[in-house]
Amino acid sequence: MTHPPTSLNLSLLFTLLICISSVRADEVRANRSETRTQGQTSSRTYGGDVVATFKQSRISADSAFVASDSDHYTFYQSVRFQDGHHVVFADQASYDAANAVAVLSGNVHLSGANRSLSAGSVTYRIDAQQIEASDQVTIGFSEHTKLRTDHWLQDVSADTAIGWGMVSFLKLEPDSLTVLSERVFVRNDGERLVFVQDARFLKGKWGAKADSATYLRKDETVHLVENVRLSGNPGNASGSDSLSASATEAEIRLREGKIVGMTLLDEARFNIVRSDSSGETASSIQSDTVFVVFENEDISEIQVDGNVDIQIVTADSGRSRLEGDSSRIRFDHGQPSQIHIKGMGKLILGADGDSLNADISGYGLTIDLMSAAIQSVRVDSVAVYEIKGDHPTRLSGKHLRLLFDHKKLTRAEVDGDVQGQYQSSGAKE
């Protein structure tokens, strides 16, 4: 006796027919299908929970279409592509079964082991393990670290990627960091990013630009190369500060999202301008190498190696120039508070009117300042102090200590092998 087919048997038979009729995919499953023939060409449309398997890849969608004379499948709505490396979601996908190439478009989102990608369009070359994306590409390295670009090409097997167009890197926590450029190279699973072509760095009170910038995410270090320019605008209680720097190379070190150090290499120059109710004071530092130490992203100390040239110009036309070897400059509220020359140093004081004009030299030269005005000068050995003007005076000795008030000398102390010379009305004593 023959029994009529049950609904379960019909469903199983329908799925089997779909699998047999699909010769290019390993397997295609769907709730329904429709075949149309026009001349020598036939096409098949699948609908309802479509699932297609191609070698190691699996694609699911609401519907799909394939022509009998084509190796291209098109999937529509709620597309999900998956292989051994990635899971990709999109509104639509075209799959070239002969070349193993998937082209996904519309709200594309790709997730991998260590990063995510979203874009308007993604081409995935499966055998070559290459991902090419365009149209508002966003690479997510973590929840708070993202890279945005117009175009993206990633070689998964070689662990390299390149982005170009309008490139922007943004790290939101623990503190905001932005790097901008026209092109970026990514290596070491996203730990090393090299920004080239008009690279710009923005962090808190500081900004920088250079021909290229390398950011090491794990080390929290930014390395700037060629035509480096930096600027900062830290606030203070009594006025406003403007800081700028330039060098051939620079390295910016961060810790927990804050700048803790900066190194300027080769033709380094550092400028500080303070404006307050009394006017403007400018300080500049030039040397071969400048090391800057920060505390809460404000400068606390500068260490200078090589030939040092420090100039200070005050609002009332006062000028000071310090020359020497390696030195250390301490800061208080964004302004130099003490300068120490380790080796031989020379301080040149100059001002308009009847203010002090003098040269001071010796080993171990230390200068204390307040609001850019010199308060005291100490020399550890081989000290020489010369006053210029109508009454030139020369003091020398082993040690020297000078005290100043409003650029006027109020006290001079010389110890050890003291020699002095004073001239008045053409006579010497």
C-alpha positions in Angstrom: 0.0 0.0 0.0 1.4 3.4 -1.0 1.1 6.3 1.5 0.8 9.9 0.4 3.8 12.1 1.2 3.7 14.0 4.4 4.6 17.7 4.8 7.9 16.8 6.3 8.8 14.5 3.4 7.8 17.3 0.9 10.0 19.8 2.7 13.0 17.4 2.7 12.4 16.7 -1.0 12.2 20.4 -1.8 15.5 21.1 -0.1 17.1 18.2 -1.9 16.0 19.4 -5.3 17.5 22.9 -4.6 20.8 21.3 -3.6 20.9 19.1 -6.7 20.0 22.0 -9.0 22.8 24.2 -7.7 26.0 22.9 -9.3 28.4 25.7 -8.4 27.8 26.0 -4.7 28.5 23.1 -2.4 25.0 23.5 -1.1 22.2 26.0 -1.3 19.2 25.8 1.1 16.1 28.0 1.1 12.4 27.9 1.9 11.4 28.3 -1.7 12.9 28.7 -5.2 11.8 29.7 -8.7 13.4 28.9 -12.0 12.9 30.9 -15.1 14.0 30.1 -18.7 14.5 32.6 -21.5 15.9 31.1 -24.6 19.0 29.1 -23.7 19.4 30.8 -20.4 17.8 29.9 -17.1 18.0 31.6 -13.8 17.0 30.7 -10.3 15.7 32.8 -7.4 15.9 31.6 -3.8 13.7 33.1 -1.1 13.3 32.7 2.7 16.3 31.8 5.0 18.7 31.3 2.1 22.0 29.5 3.1 24.8 28.9 0.6 28.0 27.0 1.2 31.1 27.6 -1.0 34.2 25.6 0.0 35.1 27.1 3.4 32.6 30.1 3.1 29.0 30.3 4.1 26.5 33.0 3.1 23.0 33.5 4.4 20.4 36.1 3.3 16.7 36.7 2.8 16.9 35.9 -0.9 19.4 35.1 -3.7 19.7 35.0 -7.4 22.0 33.1 -9.9 21.9 32.6 -13.7 22.7 29.2 -15.1 25.5 30.5 -17.3 27.2 32.5 -14.5 29.4 31.9 -11.5 28.1 35.0 -9.8 25.5 34.7 -7.0 23.7 37.8 -5.7 22.3 37.8 -2.1 19.8 40.4 -0.8 18.8 41.7 2.6 20.3 40.6 6.0 23.4 39.2 4.3 25.8 37.3 6.6 29.1 36.0 5.1 31.4 33.8 7.2 34.7 31.9 6.7 37.5 30.8 8.9 38.8 34.4 9.4 35.9 36.8 9.4 32.2 37.4 9.8 30.7 40.1 7.5 27.2 41.6 7.6 25.8 43.7 4.7 22.6 44.6 2.9 23.7 43.0 -0.3 26.5 40.7 -1.6 27.7 39.4 -4.9 29.8 36.3 -4.8 32.1 35.1 -7.7 32.3 31.4 -7.0 35.0 30.7 -9.7 37.4 33.3 -8.2 36.2 33.2 -4.5 35.6 36.9 -4.4 32.8 38.5 -2.4 31.6 42.1 -2.9 29.4 43.3 -0.1 27.6 46.7 0.0 25.3 48.7 2.2 26.0 49.0 5.9 28.9 46.5 5.7 30.3 45.4 9.1 33.2 43.0 9.4 34.5 41.5 12.7 37.7 39.6 13.2 39.8 38.4 16.1 41.4 41.8 17.0 39.5 44.5 15.1 36.3 45.4 13.4 35.6 47.2 10.1 32.5 49.1 8.8 32.1 50.7 5.3 29.7 51.3 2.5 31.4 48.7 0.3 33.9 45.8 0.9 35.6 43.5 -1.6 36.9 40.3 0.1 39.3 38.2 -2.0 39.1 35.0 0.0 42.0 33.0 -1.4 44.4 36.0 -1.3 43.1 37.0 2.1 42.7 40.6 1.0 40.1 43.1 2.2 39.4 46.3 0.2 36.9 48.8 1.6 35.6 52.2 0.6 33.0 54.8 1.5 33.3 56.0 5.1 35.6 53.2 6.3 36.0 52.8 10.1 38.5 50.4 11.7 37.8 49.6 15.3 40.9 48.5 17.3 39.0 48.6 20.5 35.8 50.2 21.9 37.5 53.6 22.3 40.1 53.4 19.5 39.1 53.9 15.9 40.7 54.7 12.5 38.6 56.4 9.8 39.6 56.7 6.1 38.1 56.9 2.7 39.8 53.8 1.3 41.3 50.7 3.0 43.3 47.8 1.7 44.3 45.0 4.1 46.5 41.9 3.5 45.5 39.6 6.3 48.2 37.0 5.8 51.0 39.6 5.7 49.6 41.6 8.6 49.8 44.9 6.6 47.2 47.4 5.7 47.0 50.8 4.1 44.4 53.6 4.3 44.2 56.7 2.2 42.1 59.7 1.6 41.0 61.7 4.7 42.6 59.6 7.4 41.8 60.2 11.1 42.8 58.2 14.1 40.9 58.7 17.4 41.6 57.3 20.8 39.0 58.5 23.3 40.1 56.9 26.6 41.7 57.5 29.0 42.1 60.9 27.3 41.4 62.1 23.8 44.2 61.7 21.2 43.8 62.4 17.5 46.2 61.9 14.5 45.3 63.1 11.0 47.0 62.6 7.6 46.3 61.7 4.0 47.7 58.1 4.3 48.4 55.5 7.0 50.2 52.2 7.1 49.2 49.7 9.7 51.4 46.8 10.9 51.8 44.4 13.9 48.1 43.7 14.2 47.3 47.4 14.5 49.9 48.2 17.2 52.1 50.3 14.8 50.5 53.0 12.7 52.6 55.2 10.3 50.8 58.4 9.2 52.3 60.1 6.1 51.6 63.2 4.0 50.8 66.2 6.2 50.6 64.2 9.5 49.0 66.1 12.4 48.9 65.2 16.1 46.3 66.7 18.6 46.5 65.9 22.3 45.1 68.0 25.1 46.8 71.4 25.1 49.3 70.3 22.4 49.2 70.0 18.6 52.0 69.0 16.2 52.6 68.5 12.5 55.3 66.7 10.5 55.9 64.9 7.2 55.2 61.6 9.0 54.1 60.4 12.4 54.5 56.9 13.8 52.2 55.9 16.7 53.0 52.8 18.8 49.8 52.0 20.6 51.3 49.7 23.2 54.2 52.0 24.1 52.0 55.1 23.8 54.7 56.9 21.8 54.5 59.2 18.8 57.6 59.7 16.6 57.5 62.7 14.3 59.9 63.0 11.4 60.9 65.9 9.1 59.7 69.5 9.4 58.4 69.0 12.9 56.3 71.8 14.3 54.6 71.8 17.8 52.4 74.2 19.6 50.6 74.4 22.9 48.3 76.8 24.8 48.4 75.9 28.5 46.4 78.3 30.7 47.7 80.1 33.8 46.1 82.1 36.6 47.6 85.5 35.6 47.5 85.4 31.8 47.9 83.2 28.8 50.8 81.2 27.5 51.7 80.2 23.9 54.3 77.5 23.4 55.9 76.4 20.1 58.8 74.1 19.1 60.5 72.9 16.0 63.0 70.2 15.1 64.0 67.7 12.5 62.6 64.9 14.6 60.5 64.6 17.8 59.3 61.9 20.1 56.2 62.4 22.3 55.8 60.0 25.2 52.4 59.4 26.8 51.4 57.5 29.9 47.7 56.6 30.7 46.7 59.1 28.0 48.7 62.1 29.2 51.9 63.6 27.7 54.8 62.9 30.1 57.8 63.7 27.9 59.0 65.1 24.6 62.3 64.9 22.9 63.3 67.3 20.1 66.3 66.2 17.9 68.5 68.1 15.5 68.2 71.9 15.2 65.7 71.9 18.1 64.1 75.2 19.1 61.5 75.8 21.9 59.6 79.1 22.4 57.5 80.3 25.3 55.4 83.5 25.1 53.4 84.7 28.1 50.9 87.6 28.0 49.5 89.2 31.1 48.6 92.7 32.4 52.2 93.8 32.4 52.8 92.9 28.7 54.4 90.1 26.9 57.5 88.0 27.8 59.2 85.7 25.3 61.7 82.9 26.0 63.5 80.8 23.4 65.7 77.8 23.7 68.0 76.5 20.9 70.2 73.4 21.0 71.0 70.1 19.3 68.7 68.1 21.6 65.9 69.2 23.9 64.2 66.9 26.5 61.0 68.2 27.9 59.4 66.7 31.1 55.7 67.3 31.7 53.5 67.1 34.8 49.7 67.1 34.1 50.7 68.1 30.5 52.4 71.3 31.8 56.1 71.7 31.4 58.0 71.0 34.6 61.6 70.7 33.3 63.7 71.0 30.1 67.0 69.3 29.7 69.2 70.6 26.9 72.2 68.8 25.4 74.8 70.3 23.0 75.4 74.0 22.3 72.8 75.9 24.2 71.4 79.3 23.4 68.6 80.7 25.7 67.1 84.1 25.2 64.6 85.9 27.4 62.9 89.2 26.3 60.6 90.9 28.9 57.8 93.3 28.4 59.9 96.3 29.5 62.5 95.7 26.8 64.8 93.7 29.0 67.0 91.2 27.3 69.0 88.2 28.6 71.0 85.7 26.6 72.5 82.5 28.0 75.1 80.4 26.1 76.8 77.2 27.2 76.9 73.5 27.1 74.3 71.1 28.5 71.8 72.7 30.9 68.7 72.1 32.9 65.7 74.5 33.0 63.1 74.2 35.8 59.6 75.6 35.3 57.0 77.1 37.7 53.5 77.7 36.3 54.7 77.4 32.7 57.6 79.8 33.0 61.4 79.2 33.5 62.2 79.5 37.2 65.8 78.2 37.3 68.4 77.7 34.6 71.6 75.7 35.3 74.5 75.3 32.9 76.6 72.2 33.8 79.8 73.3 32.0 81.1 76.6 30.9 78.4 79.2 30.6 77.9 82.9 29.7 75.0 85.2 30.6 74.6 88.4 28.8 72.2 90.9 30.4 70.9 93.9 28.4 68.1 96.4 28.7 67.2 99.9 27.5 67.6 103.1 29.5 69.5 102.9 32.7 68.9 99.3 33.4 71.7 96.7 33.9 74.0 95.7 31.0 76.5 93.1 32.0 78.3 89.8 31.0 78.7 87.0 33.5 80.7 83.8 32.8 82.0 80.8 34.6 81.5 77.1 35.3 78.3 75.8 36.9 76.2 78.9 36.1 72.8 79.0 37.9 70.1 81.6 37.3 67.0 82.0 39.4 64.0 83.8 37.7 60.6 85.1 38.7 58.2 86.1 35.9 61.1 86.0 33.5 63.1 88.5 35.6 66.5 87.4 36.9 66.5 87.3 40.8 70.0 85.8 41.4 73.0 84.4 39.6 75.5 81.9 41.0 78.8 80.7 39.5 80.6 77.7 41.0 84.1 78.4 39.6 86.2 80.7 37.3 83.6 83.4 37.8 83.8 86.7 35.8 81.3 89.6 36.1 81.6 92.6 33.8 79.4 95.7 33.9 79.2 97.7 30.7 78.3 101.4 30.4 79.5 104.7 31.8 81.1 103.0 34.8 82.4 99.7 33.7 83.3 97.2 36.4 85.0 93.8 36.3 84.9 91.3 39.2 86.5 87.8 39.1 87.0 85.0 41.5 86.5 81.4 42.3 82.8 81.8 43.3 80.3 84.5 42.4 76.8 85.3 43.7 74.7 88.2 42.4 71.3 89.4 43.6 69.0 91.6 41.5 65.8 93.7 42.0 64.0 95.0 38.9 67.1 94.4 36.8 69.3 96.4 39.1 72.2 94.8 41.0 71.6 94.9 44.7 74.4 92.6 46.0 77.6 91.1 44.6 79.6 88.4 46.5 82.9 87.1 45.2 85.0 84.4 47.0 88.5 83.1 46.3 91.2 84.8 44.3 89.1 88.0 44.1 90.1 90.6 41.5 88.3 93.8 40.7 88.5 96.7 38.3 86.5 99.9 38.2 86.6 102.8 35.7 85.1 106.3 36.3 85.7 109.4 34.1 88.4 107.7 32.2 90.4 106.6 35.3 91.0 103.1 36.5 91.4 102.0 40.0 
